[in-house]
């Protein structure tokens, strides 16, 4: 047995138990708050497997024009990777805001990947770009990382507010309960210190490892086309952008994957790569309960495994697959269809079906018919990104562009978006607003629709029940000034003006940019839509030409905090999900562009100062509410020991089968086993000795935990291996399970379980 199947539609039964005001707010966003919401013994044939099992569907090609054969300037470069896997059971996942989506296991470990670039002659001129397998960057997590790096002392003092960028891959399949603000905490029932600390500790360790690996080296950049990795899930809104603007592009999402390679000077070996490509981390469905890095986690795993056998790659090669202008993208490239038996696609305008509702409208991945919670589709979308990145790496020496120019700069500050006044490019005055979410926010998207009678493009009347206006007003009725500022958005949740018991969502956003040579990196706290990202990059590139020739501009995010979406004014007017989730009003994008472009003087080669941080974003770590209970006790039936095998694997199986064993388990929250494993597949060698063949970071080794007796604390663990051609060799194997049991009195005790051997042929 692999991961258990579950219904595709968002359940509603959990609402019956929500009796407090805290839970009342969860009614609004349940099913709708779509945030957006290494072992050497691992199998090294993942690339062959990807081709053998799924075929070669992506069609990447190098589009770089100049050559990287000529080395560019030298920089200090370093890469680091560390485990950030948090509690994978009993904690709500971050992303879909589905109350029923609590973790039950692990498909793939989560990581932080850190990339440091520095000026060789000036140690203060450097930056750290971090990619975490999580929904987004976050204010509380970033504060924790800053504290952790500061505690390292000494030479780590060069890293701080100005130059640490914390970005998320936007996976919707990882533990939540670590956010700084109240709103995203609601569907995880508050804050969980263990979940939070797992990310903070892993990020700090990845920075330390990157710093410890600093050496002189080169950076090259190239691009490839990944045309089948995403579609636009809000075409109706996209089509409201000016026709002449849309005509400049050949696709409704950005299909270019941009990659930089880090190559050490000592032996010209590659130590890492960092790429940007926009696609939502929603390949795994909203009823999947096994933690993973979603499609970008797959891409990183495939490339890092591949590089273990590449003669041009150094040991410990780190592959970062960063998010870009992801806002309106979807990995469900088959389009949005009505799961109501009609065989019809969802409406273009508002993603509804024949009943006028959105609940039956679901996006379909490339292997949606597998009914496997998105597993095969997730692997395939990850494989397409991996293939695009690999094609760039393979062609950089002949067709890449060397990053040149000694300048390494970074800046960061906070800006209060509450009635922030600025001047548009046409000279007109504009203003942003306190954060607010519109009615269509509650409709969700075709990646996972909402649970009630909201639809995308909802004006607040008459399609939405009047009940919601009443409940919205009970929470916080927007002022006349706020309504006017947010127009044409009808305000459902006036979250920017809610401070009890602590702020619900950010009003103070992070403004940050990084630069090395001609590469300029925009750090976005919001999910920019396709056209928003294009406009923002174009504006930055235009300004950058004043001090750099042929700038290469990329956008990374959601980073440092989570400020929801960033739609163009035209998309905002349509008020689909992305527009309704654009927090600061119709001029949000223009404000973001203004705040970055007007401060690009800090990126000039002769810049010696940095901006004031301004009013700091609130640090809510000391105020967090939590309704999450801890582990009380682990029990076991009479006559059973922890780790005992309850169901043995079959004596033999053919490659292609799913092989599993069931063990007497204990709660994995007792020990997260970071930098370690809960489960392993061992192989018997010719000498009769057993050695680890795979662990729980392998995509096809699945760890599942279930409670079998709540009162007595009994639980079971299933370790599954989804064997596949090209991914598993004939041989003799066995399963290992590593657990930690908590007695009612006393300390947690480690234990192991070992299955009988089985033959794979």
C-alpha positions in Angstrom: 0.0 0.0 0.0 1.2 3.5 -0.8 -0.3 6.8 0.4 -4.0 6.3 1.0 -6.5 7.7 -1.5 -9.0 10.4 -0.4 -11.9 12.2 -2.0 -10.9 15.1 -4.2 -13.5 17.5 -2.9 -13.0 19.8 0.0 -14.8 18.4 3.1 -17.0 20.6 5.3 -17.7 18.4 8.3 -15.0 19.8 10.5 -16.9 23.1 10.9 -19.4 21.6 13.3 -16.7 21.7 16.0 -15.7 25.3 15.5 -17.4 27.0 18.5 -15.0 30.0 19.3 -14.5 33.2 17.5 -11.1 32.0 16.5 -12.7 29.1 14.7 -15.5 31.2 13.3 -12.9 33.1 11.3 -11.8 29.7 10.0 -15.2 29.3 8.4 -14.3 32.1 6.0 -11.1 30.6 4.8 -11.5 26.9 5.2 -10.9 25.3 1.8 -10.4 28.8 0.3 -7.2 30.2 1.8 -5.0 28.9 -0.9 -1.9 30.6 0.3 -0.8 31.7 -2.8 -1.2 29.6 0.3 21.0 13.2 1.5 22.6 9.9 1.6 25.3 8.7 -0.7 23.6 5.3 -0.9 20.5 6.8 -2.5 19.7 5.4 -6.0 21.6 7.4 -8.6 19.5 6.6 -11.6 16.7 9.1 -11.1 17.4 10.8 -14.4 17.2 7.5 -16.3 14.1 6.6 -14.3 12.4 9.9 -15.2 12.9 9.2 -18.9 12.0 5.5 -18.7 8.9 6.0 -16.7 7.4 9.2 -17.9 9.1 9.9 -21.2 10.8 13.1 -22.3 7.9 15.6 -22.4 9.7 18.9 -21.7 11.4 20.7 -24.6 14.0 23.0 -23.1 16.5 24.8 -25.2 19.3 27.2 -24.4 18.4 30.8 -25.3 21.6 32.4 -24.0 23.4 34.3 -26.7 26.9 35.1 -25.3 29.5 32.6 -24.2 30.6 31.7 -20.7 33.8 30.1 -22.0 35.5 33.3 -21.1 35.4 33.3 -17.3 33.8 36.3 -15.7 35.0 38.1 -12.6 35.8 36.1 -9.4 33.5 36.3 -6.4 33.3 34.6 -3.0 30.8 31.8 -3.5 29.4 29.3 -1.1 26.5 26.8 -0.9 24.8 25.0 1.9 21.9 22.7 2.5 20.2 21.6 5.7 17.1 19.7 6.8 14.1 21.7 7.8 11.6 18.9 8.1 9.2 19.7 10.9 6.4 17.6 12.6 4.9 15.6 9.7 1.9 14.3 11.7 -1.0 16.0 13.5 -0.1 19.5 12.3 -2.1 21.2 9.6 -0.3 21.8 6.3 0.5 25.3 5.1 -1.0 26.3 1.8 -4.5 25.1 1.1 -5.8 26.1 4.5 -7.8 22.8 4.6 -8.7 22.0 8.2 -8.8 18.3 7.4 -5.3 18.4 5.8 -3.3 17.3 8.8 0.0 15.5 8.3 0.1 11.7 8.4 3.6 11.1 7.2 6.4 11.9 4.9 7.1 11.5 1.2 10.2 13.7 0.9 12.3 15.6 3.4 12.2 19.4 3.3 15.4 21.5 3.0 16.8 24.9 3.2 19.3 25.7 0.4 21.5 28.7 0.9 23.7 30.5 -1.7 26.2 33.2 -0.7 27.8 35.6 -3.1 30.4 38.1 -1.9 32.9 40.7 -3.1 36.4 39.3 -2.7 37.8 42.6 -1.5 35.0 43.9 0.7 33.6 41.3 3.2 30.6 43.5 3.9 29.4 43.4 0.3 27.7 40.0 0.1 24.3 38.5 0.2 22.6 35.2 1.1 19.8 33.9 -1.1 17.8 31.1 0.7 15.3 28.7 -0.8 13.2 26.8 1.7 10.8 23.9 0.9 7.9 25.8 2.4 4.9 27.9 1.5 6.8 31.2 1.7 9.3 33.2 3.7 8.0 34.5 6.9 8.6 37.4 9.3 8.9 35.3 12.5 11.1 32.8 10.8 13.3 35.5 9.4 13.6 37.1 12.8 14.6 33.7 14.2 17.2 33.2 11.4 18.6 36.7 12.1 18.9 35.9 15.8 20.5 32.5 15.0 23.1 33.9 12.7 23.9 36.7 15.1 24.4 34.1 17.8 27.1 32.5 15.7 29.1 35.7 16.2 32.4 36.7 14.8 32.7 36.6 11.0 28.9 35.9 10.7 28.3 39.6 11.7 28.3 40.4 7.9 24.9 38.8 7.5 21.8 40.6 8.7 18.7 42.5 7.7 20.2 44.1 4.6 21.5 41.0 2.9 19.5 37.9 4.0 16.7 37.0 1.6 14.4 34.1 2.7 12.3 32.7 -0.1 9.9 29.8 -0.2 9.3 27.3 -3.0 5.6 27.8 -2.3 5.0 24.1 -1.6 1.5 23.4 -0.2 2.6 20.1 1.3 4.6 21.0 4.4 3.8 21.4 8.0 2.3 24.8 8.9 1.8 26.6 12.3 5.0 28.7 12.0 3.7 32.0 10.6 4.1 35.4 12.3 0.6 36.7 11.6 -2.7 35.4 12.9 -4.6 34.8 9.7 -2.5 31.9 8.3 -2.4 30.4 11.8 -6.1 29.9 12.0 -6.4 26.8 9.9 -3.5 25.2 11.7 -5.1 26.0 15.1 -2.3 28.5 16.0 1.4 28.4 16.4 3.6 25.4 17.0 7.1 26.0 18.4 8.5 22.7 17.1 7.4 23.4 13.5 8.8 26.9 13.7 12.1 25.9 15.2 12.7 23.2 12.7 12.7 25.7 9.9 14.8 28.3 11.8 17.4 25.8 12.9 17.7 24.3 9.4 18.0 27.7 7.7 20.7 28.8 10.1 22.6 25.6 9.6 22.4 26.0 5.8 23.8 29.5 6.0 26.6 28.2 8.3 27.5 25.5 5.8 27.4 27.9 2.9 29.6 30.3 4.8 32.0 27.5 5.8 32.3 26.6 2.1 33.2 30.1 0.9 35.8 30.1 -1.8 36.7 32.0 -4.9 34.7 31.1 -8.0 32.7 32.2 -11.0 29.0 32.6 -11.7 27.4 32.0 -15.1 23.8 32.5 -16.2 21.8 30.8 -18.9 18.1 30.2 -19.8 16.0 27.4 -21.2 12.4 27.1 -22.3 10.0 25.0 -20.2 6.8 25.5 -22.1 4.8 22.7 -20.5 5.5 23.3 -16.8 2.6 25.6 -16.0 -0.6 27.2 -17.3 -2.4 30.4 -16.3 -5.2 29.5 -13.9 -6.7 33.0 -14.2 -6.8 33.6 -18.0 -9.9 35.8 -17.7 -8.0 38.2 -15.5 -4.8 38.0 -17.6 -6.8 38.8 -20.7 -7.9 42.1 -19.2 -4.3 43.3 -19.5 -3.8 45.6 -22.5 -3.8 43.7 -25.8 -0.6 45.4 -27.0 1.2 44.3 -23.8 0.0 40.7 -24.1 1.1 40.7 -27.8 4.8 41.1 -26.7 4.7 37.6 -25.2 4.2 34.2 -26.7 2.6 32.6 -23.7 0.3 33.4 -20.8 2.9 32.4 -18.2 6.6 33.0 -18.2 8.1 29.9 -19.8 11.8 30.9 -19.3 13.8 29.1 -16.6 16.8 31.2 -15.7 19.7 29.5 -13.9 23.0 30.6 -12.4 25.8 28.2 -11.9 28.4 28.4 -9.1 31.8 27.2 -10.2 34.8 27.1 -7.9 38.0 28.5 -9.3 40.3 25.9 -7.7 39.3 23.1 -10.1 36.4 24.6 -12.1 34.0 22.1 -10.6 30.3 23.2 -10.1 29.3 23.5 -6.5 25.7 24.5 -7.1 23.0 26.1 -9.2 20.1 28.4 -8.5 17.2 28.7 -10.9 14.0 30.7 -11.1 10.8 29.4 -12.8 7.2 30.2 -11.9 4.8 27.4 -11.1 2.6 26.9 -8.1 3.5 24.2 -5.5 0.1 22.7 -5.9 0.8 19.5 -7.8 0.0 17.5 -4.6 -3.7 18.0 -3.9 -5.3 19.6 -1.0 -6.2 16.2 0.5 -2.7 14.9 0.4 -1.3 14.4 3.9 2.3 13.4 3.3 4.9 16.2 3.6 7.0 17.0 0.5 8.6 19.8 -1.4 6.0 19.4 -4.2 7.2 19.8 -7.8 10.2 22.0 -6.9 11.3 19.5 -4.3 11.2 16.8 -6.9 13.3 19.0 -9.3 15.9 19.7 -6.7 16.1 16.0 -5.7 16.5 14.8 -9.3 19.2 17.3 -10.1 21.2 16.8 -6.9 21.0 13.0 -7.4 22.1 13.4 -11.1 25.1 15.6 -10.1 26.5 12.8 -7.9 27.6 11.1 -11.0 28.7 14.2 -13.0 32.4 14.6 -13.3 32.1 18.3 -13.4 30.2 18.6 -10.2 31.8 18.8 -6.7 30.6 16.6 -3.9 27.6 18.1 -2.1 26.2 19.9 -5.2 23.3 22.1 -4.1 20.4 22.7 -6.5 18.0 25.5 -5.6 14.7 25.8 -7.6 13.4 29.2 -6.6 9.9 30.5 -7.2 9.3 33.5 -9.5 6.2 35.4 -10.6 4.0 32.5 -9.5 0.7 34.2 -8.7 -1.6 33.0 -11.5 0.3 29.9 -12.5 -0.8 26.3 -12.0 1.0 23.0 -12.4 -2.3 21.5 -13.4 -1.5 21.8 -17.1 -4.5 19.8 -18.2 -6.8 22.7 -17.3 -9.7 23.2 -15.0 -12.6 20.7 -15.3 -15.9 20.1 -13.6 -15.8 16.9 -11.5 -19.6 16.6 -11.7 -19.9 14.1 -14.5 -20.6 16.7 -17.2 -17.2 16.4 -18.9 -17.2 20.1 -19.2 -14.4 22.6 -18.5 -15.0 25.2 -15.8 -16.2 28.6 -16.9 -13.4 30.9 -18.1 -14.8 33.9 -16.2 -15.3 32.6 -12.7 -14.2 29.0 -12.6 -17.7 27.6 -11.8 -19.6 24.6 -13.1 -23.2 24.0 -14.2 -24.5 24.6 -10.7 -22.9 28.1 -10.6 -20.5 27.0 -7.8 -16.8 26.4 -7.7 -16.6 23.3 -5.5 -16.6 20.9 -8.5 -14.0 22.9 -10.4 -10.5 21.2 -10.2 -7.3 21.6 -12.1 -5.9 18.5 -13.7 -2.2 17.6 -13.6 -0.6 15.6 -16.4 -1.4 12.3 -14.6 -4.7 13.3 -12.9 -6.3 10.0 -13.9 -4.0 8.2 -11.5 -6.1 9.3 -8.5 -3.0 9.2 -6.4 -3.4 12.6 -4.7 -1.2 14.2 -7.3 1.9 12.1 -6.8 2.7 11.2 -10.5 1.7 14.7 -11.7 3.9 16.2 -9.1 6.9 14.1 -10.2 6.3 15.0 -13.8 6.1 18.7 -13.3 9.2 18.5 -11.2 10.9 16.5 -13.9 10.2 19.1 -16.5 11.9 21.8 -14.4 14.8 19.5 -13.7 15.2 18.8 -17.4 15.2 22.5 -18.2 17.8 23.2 -15.5 20.0 20.3 -16.6 19.9 21.6 -20.2 21.2 24.9 -19.0 24.0 23.3 -17.0 25.0 21.2 -19.9 25.2 24.2 -22.3 26.6 27.0 -20.1 30.2 26.5 -21.2 29.3 27.0 -24.9 26.3 29.3 -24.7 26.1 30.8 -21.3 26.8 34.3 -20.1 29.5 35.0 -17.5 28.5 37.3 -14.6 31.0 40.1 -14.6 31.7 43.2 -12.7 33.0 43.2 -9.1 29.9 44.8 -7.6 28.0 42.8 -5.0 25.2 44.8 -3.3 22.1 44.3 -1.2 19.5 46.4 0.5 16.4 45.9 2.7 13.9 48.0 4.5 10.4 47.9 5.7 7.6 50.1 4.2 4.2 50.8 5.8 1.6 50.2 3.1 -1.3 51.8 5.1 -2.2 54.9 3.0 1.3 55.1 1.5 1.4 57.9 -1.0 3.6 57.9 -4.1 3.8 59.1 -7.6 3.0 57.0 -10.6 5.2 56.9 -13.7 2.7 59.2 -15.5 3.0 61.8 -12.7 -0.3 61.1 -11.0 -0.5 60.6 -7.3 -1.5 57.2 -6.0 -2.1 55.6 -2.6 -2.1 52.1 -1.1 -4.3 50.8 1.7 -4.3 48.8 4.9 -4.4 45.1 4.0 -7.8 43.6 3.0 -9.1 40.5 1.3 -12.0 40.5 -1.1 -14.9 38.1 -1.5 -13.2 36.1 -4.3 -10.3 35.3 -1.9 -12.8 32.9 -0.2 -13.6 31.3 -3.5 -10.2 29.6 -3.7 -8.8 28.6 -7.1 -9.1 25.7 -9.5 -6.0 24.2 -7.7 -8.3 23.8 -4.6 -11.6 25.6 -4.5 -13.3 27.1 -1.5 -16.0 25.5 0.6 -18.9 28.0 0.4 -20.9 30.0 -2.1 -18.2 32.3 -3.2 -17.0 32.5 -6.8 -14.1 34.1 -8.4 -15.0 37.6 -9.7 -17.4 37.9 -6.8 -18.6 41.5 -6.2 -19.9 40.7 -2.8 -23.5 40.8 -4.1 -25.8 39.2 -5.1 -24.1 35.8 -5.5 -22.6 35.7 -2.1 -25.0 35.0 0.8 -25.8 38.2 2.9 -24.7 36.1 5.9 -21.1 36.7 5.0 -21.5 40.5 5.1 -22.9 40.1 8.6 -20.1 37.9 9.8 -17.5 40.1 8.1 -18.9 43.1 9.9 -18.8 41.3 13.2 -15.1 40.7 12.8 -14.2 44.2 11.6 -16.3 46.4 9.3 -14.0 48.4 7.0 -14.2 52.2 7.3 -15.5 54.3 4.5 -12.0 55.4 3.8 -10.8 51.8 3.5 -13.7 50.9 1.2 -12.9 53.7 -1.1 -9.2 52.9 -1.1 -9.7 49.2 -1.8 -12.3 49.8 -4.6 -13.4 48.0 -6.7 -12.6 45.2 -4.3 -15.5 44.4 -2.0 -13.9 43.9 1.4 -14.6 40.5 3.1 -11.9 40.5 5.7 -10.4 43.8 6.8 -7.3 42.0 8.1 -5.0 45.0 7.9 -7.0 46.8 10.6 -7.2 43.9 12.9 -4.6 43.8 15.8 -6.3 41.6 18.3 -4.8 39.5 19.8 -1.9 40.4 17.4 -1.7 41.5 13.8 -3.6 39.3 11.4 -1.6 40.0 8.3 1.4 42.3 7.3 1.0 46.0 6.7 4.7 46.6 6.8 6.3 44.8 3.8 9.9 43.9 3.2 11.5 45.8 0.3 14.7 44.1 -0.8 17.0 43.8 -3.8 20.2 42.0 -4.5 22.9 42.5 -7.1 26.0 40.7 -8.4 27.6 42.0 -11.6 24.8 42.4 -14.1 22.4 40.1 -12.3 19.7 42.0 -10.3 17.3 40.0 -8.1 14.0 41.4 -7.0 12.8 39.9 -3.7 9.0 40.0 -3.5 7.0 39.4 -0.3 3.9 38.7 -2.5 3.0 36.3 -5.2 3.3 38.5 -8.3 1.1 37.4 -11.2 2.7 36.7 -14.6 2.1 40.2 -16.0 2.9 41.9 -12.7 6.3 40.1 -12.7 7.0 41.2 -16.3 6.2 44.8 -15.6 8.3 44.8 -12.4 11.3 43.2 -14.1 11.0 45.6 -17.0 11.0 48.7 -14.7 14.0 47.4 -12.8 15.9 46.6 -16.0 15.3 50.0 -17.4 16.5 51.7 -14.2 19.5 49.3 -14.0 20.8 50.3 -17.4 21.9 53.6 -15.8 24.8 51.7 -14.1 25.1 48.3 -15.6 25.2 47.1 -19.2 22.7 44.4 -20.3 21.2 43.7 -16.9 19.7 40.3 -16.2 16.7 40.7 -13.9 14.9 37.9 -12.0 12.2 37.9 -9.4 12.1 35.6 -6.4 9.4 35.1 -3.8 7.2 34.9 -1.8 10.0 36.0 0.4 10.7 37.3 3.9 7.0 37.6 4.8 3.8 36.5 3.2 1.9 39.4 1.7 -0.4 37.3 -0.4 -0.8 38.4 -4.1 0.3 41.1 -6.4 -2.0 41.6 -9.4 -1.9 44.3 -12.1 -4.4 47.1 -11.8 -6.3 45.6 -14.7 -6.4 42.1 -13.1 -7.3 43.8 -9.8 -10.4 45.3 -11.4 -11.6 41.8 -12.4 -11.4 40.6 -8.8 -10.7 37.0 -9.4 -8.8 35.2 -6.6 -5.5 36.9 -7.3 -7.0 40.4 -7.4 -9.1 39.8 -4.3 -5.9 38.6 -2.5 -3.9 41.7 -3.6 -3.8 43.2 -0.1 -3.0 46.9 -0.5 -5.4 48.0 -3.2 -5.4 48.6 -6.9 -2.0 50.4 -6.9 -0.1 47.7 -5.0 2.0 46.7 -8.0 2.9 50.3 -8.8 3.9 50.9 -5.2 6.2 47.8 -5.2 7.8 49.1 -8.4 8.2 52.6 -7.0 9.7 51.3 -3.8 12.3 49.2 -5.6 13.2 51.4 -8.5 13.5 54.6 -6.4 16.0 52.9 -4.2 18.2 51.2 -6.8 20.9 53.8 -6.1 21.9 51.4 -3.3 22.9 48.9 -5.9 25.3 51.2 -7.8 29.0 50.3 -7.8 29.9 53.4 -5.8 27.2 53.0 -3.2 28.6 53.0 0.3 25.5 53.5 2.5 22.3 51.5 3.0 18.7 52.5 3.8 17.3 52.8 7.2 15.2 49.8 8.1 12.2 52.1 9.0 9.6 50.9 11.4 10.2 47.2 11.9 7.6 44.6 11.1 5.9 43.3 14.3 7.6 40.3 15.9 4.7 38.3 17.3 6.7 35.3 18.6 6.0 36.2 22.2 2.3 36.5 21.7 1.3 33.4 19.7 -1.9 31.6 20.3 -1.9 27.8 20.1 -4.6 25.2 20.3 -2.2 22.4 19.3 -1.8 19.7 21.9 1.6 18.0 22.4 2.3 14.3 22.5 1.0 12.9 25.8 2.1 9.3 25.7 3.0 6.5 23.3 1.5 3.1 24.2 1.7 -0.4 22.7 -0.6 -3.4 23.0 0.3 -6.1 25.5 2.9 -8.4 24.2 4.1 -6.0 21.5 7.3 -3.9 21.5 7.9 -0.6 19.8 9.3 -1.4 16.3 7.7 -4.8 16.2 6.7 -5.8 12.7 2.9 -6.2 12.5 2.8 -7.1 8.8 5.9 -8.3 7.0 6.6 -7.6 3.3 6.1 -10.3 0.8 9.0 -12.8 0.3 9.3 -11.6 -3.3 8.1 -8.9 -5.6 8.6 -7.7 -9.1 10.1 -4.3 -9.9 7.1 -2.0 -10.3 5.3 -3.3 -7.2 4.6 -1.3 -4.1 6.3 -3.2 -1.2 5.5 -2.3 2.4 5.8 -3.3 6.0 3.8 -2.3 9.1 5.4 -1.6 12.4 4.3 -0.9 16.0 4.9 2.8 16.0 5.3 5.9 18.1 4.6 9.6 17.4 7.3 11.1 15.2 6.8 14.5 16.9 8.9 13.0 19.7 12.0 13.4 17.5 12.0 15.1 14.1 15.2 13.2 13.2 16.5 16.2 11.2 19.6 15.3 9.1 18.5 11.7 9.6 15.6 9.4 8.6 12.4 7.7 10.0 12.6 4.9 7.4 15.1 3.2 5.2 15.5 0.5 2.6 18.6 -1.7 3.2 20.2 -3.9 0.6 22.2 -7.1 1.3 25.6 -7.1 -0.4 27.4 -10.1 -1.9 29.3 -10.4 1.5 26.0 -10.8 3.3 26.2 -7.4 5.0 23.4 -4.9 5.0 23.8 -1.3 3.9 21.4 1.6 3.4 20.1 1.8 -0.1 17.4 4.5 0.3 15.9 6.7 3.1 12.9 8.8 3.6 14.2 11.6 1.4 13.7 9.4 -1.6 10.5 10.3 -3.4 9.5 6.7 -3.6 10.0 5.7 0.0 6.9 6.8 1.9 6.5 6.9 5.7 2.9 6.8 6.9 1.8 7.1 10.6 -1.7 6.5 12.0 -3.2 6.5 15.5 -4.9 3.2 16.2 -6.0 3.9 19.8 -6.2 7.5 20.9 -6.8 6.8 24.6 -3.9 4.4 25.0 -1.6 6.1 22.6 -1.2 3.2 20.2 0.0 3.9 16.6 1.3 2.1 13.6 3.8 3.0 10.9 3.8 1.8 7.3 7.0 2.0 5.3 6.3 1.8 1.6 8.6 1.5 -1.3 7.1 2.3 -4.7 9.6 0.4 -6.9 9.9 1.4 -10.5 11.8 0.4 -13.6 15.1 2.3 -13.8 14.8 3.2 -10.1 15.2 -0.1 -8.3 17.6 -3.0 -9.0 17.0 -6.7 -8.5 18.3 -7.8 -5.2 17.5 -8.7 -1.6 16.2 -5.9 0.7 14.6 -5.2 4.0 12.9 -2.2 5.7 14.2 -0.3 8.8 12.0 1.9 10.9 13.5 4.4 13.4 11.2 5.7 16.1 11.1 7.4 19.5 8.5 6.6 22.1 7.3 8.9 24.9 6.3 7.2 28.2 3.8 8.8 30.5 6.6 9.4 33.0 10.3 9.6 32.0 12.2 10.5 28.9 11.7 9.7 25.3 13.4 6.4 24.2 14.7 5.5 20.8 14.0 2.2 19.1 14.3 0.4 15.8 12.3 -2.0 13.8 13.6 -4.4 11.1 11.4 -6.3 8.7 12.1 -9.7 7.1 14.0 -9.6 3.9 12.4 -9.7 0.5 13.6 -10.3 -3.0 13.0 -7.9 -5.8 13.3 -9.2 -9.3 
